Amino acid sequence: MLRFASNCCRSSLQQGGLNHRLVITSTSNLLARAKSSFGMMDINYLHGNKHAFEPHMTNSSSAFYSMNFKSRANIDHKLDKNHNESTATSNKESNNLNSISKEQSETKKTPSLSVIKKLINLAKPEAKLLAVGMGCLAISAAVSLILPIGIGRLVDTLSLPPEQAINQLKFIGYGLTGLFLVSGVAVIGRYTAVQTAGQKIQKRLRQKLFDSYMRQDIEFFDKTKTGELVNRLSTDVEVVSETITHTIISGVRSLVEATGGIILLCVLSFKLTGVAVSIFPLLGIGAVIYGKYVKKLSKNYLDELAKSTAFAQERISNIRTVRLFSAEKKEVKNYEDKIDHVFKSGRQLGIARGVFYSAVNFGANMSMLAVLALGGFDVISGALTVGKLTSFLLYSVYVGISFTNLSQVYGDVMKAMGSSERIFELMHQAPRIEISRDHGKRLDQVIGAISFENVTFAYPQRSEVQVLKNFNLQIKPGDVVACVGSSGSGKSTILSLLSRFYDVNQGKITIDGVDIRELDATWLRTHIGVVSQDPVLFDMSIEDNIRYGIPQGVEVTKEQIIEAAKKSNCHEFIMSFPDGYATKIGERGSALSGGQRQRISICRAILLNPKILALDEATSALDSESEHLVSKALEEVMADRTVIIIAHRLSTIKNADYVVVLDEGMIKETGTHEELLQNDKDGIYHRLVTRQIVGMKN
């Protein structure tokens, strides 16, 4: 059919001599470029490269150049380049989805109206910048729509007498040059405005989301994976911002060009327009039916990818354990099995996409052949000039590309809706324990009396297991109380409840007679100093880590920091570092030893100067030398404070005013160290101490 159309065109134009031969050659080149552009359309769409055509569509001069003057080799090179860029984009999107949980992959198919309203409100502050971007887009889109008409007239000019043709060529050339310059400036303005708006939206969204994270309960972090939260903060925010700015604006451009292109197609030839667009309903029906199958395969691929990524993340995070058990080869084999599933599901997805887009390509090409055939007859009959047929073919390509971009925009918007729905859910999730300073009382003075009254508690993620059962404990101001017991007896839970990481299920905890649920949670925590078994330090300087516990707005001098460091036996080793207090200590304080980290933590507590001090097995992981230094530091910080000690070691327990023995969430024994050893030799405490003494001797 294509050959027949070409023969028809050639036979009708042979009478025109050299100029007509030039027209035939130019027409053939244009048709070849148009067909190449159609071929490039579905290749890039297959790989999800939504910007694959921006070099053609956003810069009219580039479109003119690529469609009319580039060699086939250059087009093939561009195809390869777009293929590589598309593959990289797919890989990036796959990596971005690595930490998405199964819950996320089952996001609602249709976004709620409230999410759309929130997205609009999110974009409102940047309305002026987005309006500038839209205006620049309208200019560049208008130039793109004018371009095929100019090319058509250029082709028709070649059949005019030489002198008249030269004048027409100059006029068209100057006109197109001016349009290209205007379009170029518009493209610069569009990208500048839209990129600026996008970055502002990202900044604001990340600030709000991180603020929400900082306000959530500990229960929230117990139930939510860290990787998922980080992914929301980085990738999903970028996806939402990109959709609000570049994707939607690109969609508007494609919609304008598709609408304008169809109108101009109808102006050129209503009959040929009907033939050109007849394929779209069939493609739409096929996309809906076959798309469900592809979506199922895509979900399976992402699930397998998430599993393999989670496996790799866990093994890398625990590489010391892997190395300790010489399990490197075993883990490599396990990972190979995981990624083999990814490969198989990815291959299946690729085949399914290939079948679909091959059908789309075939339908589009057949539509083009039909247009060429009927257009050839119209040229022969004189109903259409070669230039108008050329313009029609170019508009057909524009419309096809625009519809392809619109389908890609729809997919991107749906993905962004899923991401934004989860982001807004996290942003507006209200914590059970409000940390705002506007909530709760503040005591004028903290004395340090603590009371646990009939406290029953189970962790939210294990609600069927009661960790504390009708727990009662009264601690007088200035008392040092040691809580001991076997693992799982509820010792550390006491400190978590006192710090109000969780609220009790039954009963109440009071400080100086006031229920801590009535107190400002932020204020409460500034009056409780905690030194844990494995203190967490941040990747910043030693001085900044020591300052970390000081409430915002409270000034602390360098002299006060040095004094606290001396009391906690830190100053000497800190000054041994070349940078002293400015020394960066790495992630989680990896540049320091366990004993040094512990003493920094104690120094932080001394500087905070709380009335209540909680020591959670603060020396259990240290060697004897480090324990001695830490114990001396603890003696300094424990003076004139109410202290709760969670401990196993005798050296710490013996100094307590009295000992509380826990078992199965209840207090079984109380008394001083000596009383418990002498009065009940069959008791839990006596047994625990005896085991420790025997272990030390062995």
C-alpha positions in Angstrom: 0.0 0.0 0.0 2.8 2.4 0.9 4.5 1.6 -2.5 1.3 2.2 -4.3 0.8 5.6 -2.6 4.4 6.6 -3.5 3.9 5.6 -7.1 0.7 7.6 -7.2 2.5 10.7 -5.9 5.5 10.2 -8.2 3.3 9.8 -11.4 1.3 12.9 -10.6 4.3 15.0 -10.1 6.7 13.8 -12.8 5.4 16.6 -15.1 7.0 19.3 -12.9 10.6 18.6 -13.8 13.4 19.1 -11.3 11.4 21.0 -8.7 8.9 18.2 -8.4 11.6 15.6 -8.1 13.0 17.6 -5.2 9.5 17.7 -3.7 9.2 13.9 -4.0 12.6 13.4 -2.4 11.7 15.9 0.4 8.4 14.1 0.9 10.0 10.7 1.1 12.5 11.9 3.7 9.8 13.5 5.7 7.7 10.4 5.7 10.7 8.3 6.7 11.4 10.7 9.6 7.7 10.7 10.6 7.7 6.9 10.6 10.9 6.9 12.6 9.4 9.2 15.1 6.4 6.8 15.5 8.8 3.9 16.0 10.7 5.9 18.6 7.5 6.7 20.4 6.6 3.2 21.5 10.2 2.2 22.3 10.5 5.0 24.8 7.0 4.4 26.1 7.9 0.7 26.7 10.7 1.8 29.0 8.6 4.4 30.8 10.7 7.4 29.6 8.2 10.2 29.9 10.6 12.9 28.7 11.8 10.9 25.7 10.3 13.4 23.2 11.1 16.6 25.0 14.1 17.3 22.6 11.5 17.2 19.8 8.5 18.8 21.5 9.9 21.5 23.8 12.3 23.0 21.3 10.8 23.6 17.9 14.1 24.1 16.2 15.2 20.6 17.4 11.9 19.2 16.1 12.4 20.8 12.7 16.0 19.7 12.5 15.4 16.1 13.6 12.4 15.6 11.3 13.8 17.1 8.2 17.6 17.1 8.0 19.0 14.4 10.3 20.4 11.2 8.6 19.0 7.8 9.4 22.2 7.0 11.3 21.6 10.0 13.6 18.1 8.8 14.3 19.3 5.3 15.1 21.9 6.8 17.4 19.1 8.8 19.1 17.1 5.6 19.5 20.0 3.9 21.2 20.5 6.9 23.5 16.9 7.1 24.4 16.8 3.3 25.1 19.8 3.6 27.4 18.3 6.7 29.2 15.0 4.9 29.5 16.7 1.8 31.0 18.5 4.0 33.5 15.2 5.6 34.4 13.5 2.2 34.9 16.4 1.1 37.1 16.2 4.3 39.2 12.5 3.8 39.7 13.0 0.2 40.7 15.6 1.2 43.2 13.3 3.9 44.5 10.7 1.2 45.1 13.0 -1.1 46.9 11.9 -0.2 50.4 8.2 -0.1 49.6 6.4 -2.5 51.8 3.6 -4.9 50.7 1.1 -2.6 52.3 2.3 0.2 50.0 2.1 -1.9 46.9 -1.6 -2.4 47.5 -2.4 1.3 47.6 -6.0 2.2 46.6 -6.5 2.3 42.9 -8.6 5.5 42.8 -7.3 8.4 44.9 -9.7 10.1 47.1 -10.8 13.7 46.4 -9.2 14.8 49.7 -5.8 13.8 48.4 -6.3 15.8 45.2 -7.4 18.8 47.3 -4.3 18.5 49.5 -2.1 18.4 46.4 -3.7 21.5 45.1 -3.2 23.2 48.5 0.4 22.1 48.5 1.0 23.8 45.1 -0.9 27.0 46.0 2.1 28.9 47.4 3.9 28.4 44.1 0.9 29.4 42.0 2.8 32.4 40.4 5.8 30.3 39.4 3.5 27.6 38.0 1.5 30.2 36.1 4.8 31.5 34.5 5.7 27.9 33.6 2.2 27.4 32.0 2.5 30.6 30.1 5.9 29.7 28.7 4.5 26.2 27.9 1.7 27.7 25.9 4.2 29.7 23.8 6.4 26.7 23.1 3.3 24.5 22.4 2.0 27.1 19.9 5.3 27.2 18.1 5.2 23.4 17.9 1.8 23.5 16.3 2.8 26.2 13.8 5.9 24.3 12.7 4.2 21.6 10.5 2.3 24.3 8.6 5.6 26.1 7.9 7.2 22.9 6.7 4.2 22.2 4.5 4.5 25.6 2.9 8.2 25.1 2.5 7.6 21.9 0.5 5.0 23.6 -1.7 7.4 26.5 -2.3 9.7 24.1 -4.1 7.3 23.7 -6.9 7.1 27.5 -7.6 9.3 29.4 -10.1 12.8 29.9 -8.9 12.6 33.7 -8.2 9.3 33.4 -6.4 10.5 30.3 -4.5 13.6 32.1 -3.2 11.6 35.0 -1.8 9.1 32.5 -0.2 12.0 30.5 1.3 13.5 33.6 2.8 10.2 34.7 4.3 9.5 31.2 5.7 13.1 30.8 6.9 13.2 34.2 8.8 9.7 33.4 10.3 10.8 30.0 11.5 14.0 31.4 12.9 12.1 34.0 14.9 9.7 31.3 16.2 12.6 29.1 17.2 14.2 31.9 19.2 10.9 32.7 21.0 10.4 29.0 21.7 13.9 28.6 23.1 13.4 31.5 25.5 10.0 30.1 26.5 11.6 26.7 27.2 14.2 28.3 29.5 11.5 30.2 31.3 9.4 27.2 31.7 12.1 24.9 33.2 13.4 27.7 35.5 10.0 28.5 36.9 8.8 24.9 37.2 12.1 23.6 38.7 12.1 26.4 41.3 8.5 25.7 42.2 9.3 21.9 42.4 12.2 22.5 44.7 10.2 24.7 47.0 7.4 22.1 47.2 9.9 19.4 48.0 11.5 21.5 50.7 8.2 22.3 52.3 6.9 18.8 52.1 10.0 17.2 53.6 10.0 19.7 56.4 6.4 18.9 57.3 6.9 15.1 56.9 10.0 15.1 59.1 8.3 17.2 61.7 5.5 14.6 61.7 8.1 11.9 62.2 9.6 13.7 65.2 6.1 14.0 66.8 5.1 10.4 66.5 5.0 7.9 69.4 7.6 5.2 70.0 4.8 2.8 69.2 4.7 4.2 65.6 8.4 3.5 65.1 8.0 0.0 66.6 5.5 -0.9 63.9 7.0 1.0 60.9 10.2 0.1 59.1 12.9 2.7 59.0 13.5 2.1 55.3 9.9 2.9 54.5 10.0 6.2 56.4 13.2 7.2 54.7 11.8 6.2 51.3 8.7 8.4 52.0 11.0 11.3 53.0 13.2 11.1 49.9 11.7 9.2 46.9 8.0 9.7 47.4 8.3 13.4 48.1 10.3 13.8 44.9 7.7 11.8 43.0 4.8 14.0 44.3 6.8 17.2 43.6 7.7 16.0 40.1 4.1 15.2 39.4 2.7 18.5 40.6 5.2 20.4 38.5 6.9 18.7 35.5 4.5 15.8 34.9 1.2 17.7 35.1 2.6 20.6 33.1 3.9 18.1 30.5 0.5 16.5 30.5 -1.1 19.9 29.9 1.3 20.5 27.0 0.5 17.2 25.5 -3.2 17.8 25.9 -2.9 21.2 24.2 -0.8 19.8 21.3 -3.1 16.8 20.9 -6.2 19.0 20.8 -4.7 21.6 18.6 -3.2 18.9 16.4 -6.5 17.2 15.8 -8.2 20.5 15.0 -5.5 21.3 12.5 -5.8 17.8 11.0 -9.5 18.4 10.5 -8.8 21.7 8.8 -6.3 20.0 6.4 -8.5 17.0 5.7 -11.4 15.8 7.7 -11.5 12.5 5.8 -7.8 11.7 6.6 -8.3 12.7 10.2 -11.0 10.1 10.6 -8.7 7.5 9.3 -5.8 8.6 11.5 -7.7 8.6 14.8 -9.8 5.5 14.1 -7.1 3.4 15.8 -7.3 5.2 19.2 -10.6 3.6 20.5 -9.3 0.1 19.7 -6.0 0.9 21.4 -7.8 2.3 24.4 -10.0 -0.8 24.9 -6.9 -3.0 24.5 -5.0 -0.9 27.0 -7.8 -1.3 29.6 -8.2 -5.1 29.2 -4.6 -6.0 28.7 -3.4 -3.4 31.2 -4.9 -5.3 34.1 -2.7 -8.3 33.3 0.4 -6.2 32.9 -0.4 -4.4 36.2 -0.6 -7.8 38.0 2.8 -8.8 36.6 4.2 -5.4 37.5 3.0 -5.8 41.1 4.6 -9.3 41.3 7.9 -7.9 40.0 7.9 -5.1 42.6 7.1 -7.6 45.4 10.0 -9.8 44.3 12.3 -6.8 44.0 11.3 -5.6 47.5 12.1 -9.0 49.0 15.5 -9.2 47.4 16.3 -5.6 48.5 15.2 -6.3 52.1 17.3 -9.4 52.2 20.4 -7.5 50.9 19.8 -4.6 53.3 19.6 -7.0 56.3 22.7 -8.9 55.4 24.8 -5.8 54.7 23.6 -4.2 58.0 24.7 -7.3 59.9 27.9 -8.0 57.9 29.8 -8.6 61.1 27.6 -11.5 62.0 27.9 -12.9 58.5 31.7 -12.6 58.7 31.8 -14.2 62.2 30.0 -17.3 61.0 31.9 -17.4 57.6 28.5 -17.3 55.9 29.5 -15.2 52.9 29.1 -17.9 50.2 25.9 -19.1 51.7 24.4 -15.5 51.7 25.6 -14.9 48.1 23.8 -18.1 47.1 20.7 -17.0 49.0 20.8 -13.6 47.3 21.2 -15.2 43.9 18.0 -17.2 44.5 16.2 -14.0 45.4 17.3 -12.1 42.4 16.6 -15.1 40.2 12.9 -14.6 41.1 13.3 -10.9 40.3 14.8 -11.8 36.9 12.0 -14.3 36.0 9.2 -12.0 37.0 10.9 -9.1 35.2 11.4 -11.1 32.1 7.7 -12.1 32.2 6.7 -8.5 32.6 9.0 -7.4 29.7 7.5 -10.0 27.4 3.9 -8.9 28.3 4.8 -5.2 27.7 6.5 -6.1 24.4 3.4 -7.9 23.1 1.2 -5.0 24.0 3.4 -2.2 22.7 4.1 -4.2 19.5 0.4 -4.3 18.9 0.2 -0.6 19.6 3.0 0.1 17.1 1.5 -2.2 14.5 -1.9 -0.4 14.8 -0.2 3.1 14.6 1.8 2.1 11.5 -1.2 0.6 9.7 -3.1 3.8 10.4 -0.1 5.8 8.9 -0.2 3.5 5.8 -3.8 4.1 5.3 -3.3 7.9 5.6 -0.5 7.7 3.0 -2.6 5.7 0.6 -5.6 7.9 0.8 -3.5 11.0 0.9 -1.7 9.9 -2.3 -5.1 9.6 -4.1 -6.0 13.1 -2.9 -2.7 14.5 -4.2 -3.3 12.8 -7.6 -6.8 14.2 -7.8 -5.6 17.7 -6.8 -7.7 17.8 -3.6 -4.5 18.1 -1.5 -1.0 19.5 -2.2 2.2 17.7 -1.3 2.9 20.3 1.3 -0.5 19.9 3.0 0.0 16.1 3.0 3.4 16.6 4.6 1.9 18.9 7.2 -0.9 16.3 7.9 1.7 13.6 8.4 3.7 15.7 10.8 0.5 16.6 12.8 -0.3 12.9 12.9 3.1 12.3 14.5 2.5 15.1 17.0 -0.9 13.8 18.0 0.4 10.3 18.4 3.3 11.4 20.5 1.0 13.6 22.6 -1.4 10.8 23.3 1.5 8.6 24.2 2.8 11.2 26.7 -0.7 11.6 28.1 -1.0 7.9 28.8 2.4 8.0 30.5 1.4 11.1 32.5 -1.8 9.3 33.7 0.3 6.4 35.0 2.8 8.7 36.7 -0.1 10.7 38.3 -1.7 7.5 39.6 1.6 6.4 41.1 2.1 9.8 42.6 -1.4 9.7 44.1 -0.5 6.5 45.9 2.7 8.1 47.2 1.0 11.3 48.2 -1.9 9.5 50.0 0.6 7.7 52.2 2.6 10.9 52.8 -0.4 12.9 53.8 -1.5 10.0 56.0 1.8 10.2 57.8 1.8 14.0 57.9 -1.6 14.2 59.5 -1.3 11.2 61.8 -1.9 12.4 65.3 0.3 10.9 68.0 -1.3 9.4 71.1 1.2 11.2 73.3 1.4 14.8 72.3 4.9 16.3 72.6 3.9 19.9 72.0 4.9 22.3 74.7 1.3 23.6 74.7 0.0 20.4 76.1 0.1 19.5 79.8 1.3 20.9 83.1 4.8 21.9 84.2 5.8 21.6 87.8 7.4 24.7 89.4 10.0 22.4 91.1 10.8 18.7 90.7 11.4 17.0 94.0 11.8 13.4 92.6 9.1 11.3 94.3 8.0 8.5 91.9 5.0 6.2 92.3 3.8 3.3 90.2 0.3 2.5 91.2 -1.4 -0.8 90.0 0.3 -0.4 86.7 -0.5 -3.0 84.0 1.1 -2.7 80.6 1.5 -4.7 77.4 3.4 -3.5 74.3 1.1 -2.5 71.4 2.7 -4.9 69.0 2.3 -7.8 71.6 -0.9 -6.7 73.3 -1.7 -10.3 74.5 1.5 -10.4 76.6 1.3 -8.4 79.8 4.8 -7.2 80.7 3.8 -5.5 84.0 0.9 -6.8 86.1 -0.6 -4.7 88.9 2.9 -3.3 89.5 3.3 -1.1 92.6 6.5 0.8 93.5 7.0 3.9 95.6 10.4 5.7 95.4 11.2 8.6 97.8 13.1 11.6 96.6 16.9 11.0 96.6 16.5 7.2 96.8 18.7 4.9 94.7 16.6 1.8 93.7 18.0 -1.1 91.9 15.6 -3.2 89.8 16.9 -6.7 89.0 15.4 -9.8 87.4 15.8 -12.2 84.6 15.4 -11.1 81.0 11.8 -10.3 80.1 10.8 -9.6 83.6 9.8 -6.0 82.8 12.8 -4.1 84.1 13.5 -1.9 81.1 9.8 -1.4 80.6 9.7 0.6 83.8 12.0 3.2 82.3 10.1 3.3 79.0 6.9 4.0 80.9 8.5 6.6 83.2 9.9 8.5 80.2 6.4 8.2 78.8 7.4 6.4 75.6 4.2 4.5 76.1 1.1 5.1 78.3 0.0 2.5 80.8 -3.0 0.3 80.0 -4.2 0.4 83.6 -3.1 2.3 86.8 -1.0 5.4 86.8 2.6 6.7 87.3 3.1 9.9 89.3 6.0 12.3 89.8 5.6 14.4 93.0 2.0 13.2 93.2 1.0 14.3 89.6 0.0 11.7 87.0 2.6 12.0 84.2 -0.2 11.8 81.6 -1.2 15.3 82.9 2.4 16.7 82.4 3.9 18.2 79.3 5.8 15.2 77.9 8.6 17.3 76.5 9.1 19.1 79.8 9.0 15.7 81.6 11.8 14.2 79.6 14.1 17.1 80.2 13.9 16.2 83.9 14.7 12.5 83.5 18.3 11.7 82.5 18.8 8.3 80.9 22.0 6.4 80.5 21.4 3.2 78.6 23.4 0.0 78.0 24.2 1.0 74.4 24.0 4.8 74.3 23.3 6.3 70.9 25.5 9.1 69.7 25.2 11.0 66.5 27.5 11.6 63.6 28.6 15.0 64.8 31.3 16.4 67.1 31.8 15.3 70.7 30.7 18.7 72.0 27.5 18.7 70.0 26.7 15.2 71.3 27.2 16.4 74.9 25.0 19.4 74.2 22.3 17.3 72.6 20.1 16.9 75.7 19.9 20.6 76.5 16.5 22.0 75.8 16.2 24.4 72.8 16.8 28.0 73.9 19.0 27.1 77.0 22.5 28.4 76.6 25.4 26.2 77.9 29.0 27.5 77.9 32.1 25.6 76.9 33.3 25.8 80.5 30.2 24.0 81.7 30.7 21.3 79.1 34.4 20.8 80.1 33.3 20.6 83.8 30.7 18.0 83.0 33.3 16.0 81.0 35.8 16.1 83.9 33.1 14.8 86.3 32.3 11.9 83.9 36.0 11.0 83.3 35.7 12.1 79.6 37.9 15.1 79.4 41.2 13.2 79.4 40.4 11.0 76.4 38.6 13.8 74.6 41.7 16.0 74.7 43.8 13.1 73.4 42.1 13.5 70.0 43.8 16.0 67.7 40.5 18.0 67.3 39.5 17.7 71.0 35.8 18.5 71.6 35.4 19.2 67.8 36.2 15.5 67.0 33.7 13.9 64.7 32.8 10.5 66.1 31.0 8.8 63.2 27.7 7.1 62.9 26.4 5.9 66.3 29.7 7.0 67.8 31.7 4.3 65.9 35.0 6.1 66.4 34.8 5.6 70.2 35.0 2.5 72.4 32.1 1.2 74.3 33.4 2.8 77.6 34.0 6.1 75.9 30.5 6.2 74.5 29.1 5.4 77.9 31.0 8.2 79.6 29.9 10.7 76.9 26.3 9.6 77.7 26.9 10.2 81.4 28.4 13.5 80.6 25.3 14.4 78.7 23.2 13.5 81.8 25.4 15.6 84.1 25.1 18.6 81.8 21.3 18.2 81.7 21.3 18.1 85.5 18.0 16.2 85.9 16.4 15.5 89.3 15.6 11.9 88.2 18.2 9.6 86.7 17.6 6.2 85.0 20.5 3.8 84.4 19.6 0.9 82.1 22.3 -1.7 82.6 24.9 1.1 82.0 28.0 -1.0 82.8 26.9 -4.5 81.7 28.7 -4.4 78.3 32.0 -3.0 79.6 35.3 -4.5 80.5 36.6 -4.1 84.1 38.7 -1.0 83.4 35.9 0.8 81.6 33.4 -0.3 84.2 35.6 1.2 86.9 35.8 4.6 85.1 32.1 4.6 84.3 31.2 3.6 87.9 33.2 6.5 89.2 31.4 8.8 86.8 28.0 7.4 87.9 28.8 8.1 91.5 29.2 11.7 90.6 26.0 12.0 88.6 23.9 10.0 91.2 24.5 12.4 94.0 21.3 14.2 95.3 19.1 12.6 92.7 16.3 10.0 92.6 17.9 7.1 90.8 16.4 3.9 89.2 19.1 1.4 88.2 18.4 -1.6 85.9 21.4 -3.8 86.6 22.9 -7.2 86.9 26.4 -6.5 88.2 26.9 -6.5 92.0 29.2 -3.5 91.9 26.2 -1.3 90.9 23.5 -3.1 92.9 25.3 -3.0 96.3 25.3 0.8 96.4 21.5 1.0 96.0 19.4 2.0 99.0 17.2 -1.0 98.3 16.6 -3.6 95.6 13.4 -4.6 93.8 13.3 -8.1 92.3 11.0 -8.6 89.4 9.7 -11.8 87.9 6.9 -12.1 85.2 6.0 -8.4 85.5 5.5 -8.4 89.3 7.6 -7.5 92.3 8.6 -10.7 94.1 11.1 -9.4 96.6 12.3 -6.1 98.1 15.0 -5.1 100.5 18.6 -4.1 100.7 21.3 -6.2 99.1 22.4 -7.7 102.5 18.8 -8.3 103.6 17.8 -10.2 100.5 20.9 -12.4 100.7 20.6 -13.2 104.4 16.8 -13.6 104.9 15.8 -15.6 101.9 18.4 -18.0 100.6 15.9 -19.7 98.4 14.8 -16.5 96.8 15.2 -15.2 93.3 17.7 -12.5 94.2 19.9 -15.0 96.2 19.9 -17.3 93.1 20.8 -14.5 90.7 23.7 -13.3 92.9 25.0 -16.8 93.4 25.0 -17.5 89.7 26.9 -14.3 89.1 29.5 -15.1 91.8 30.0 -18.6 90.4 30.4 -17.2 86.9 33.0 -14.7 88.0 35.0 -17.4 89.7 34.9 -19.6 86.6 
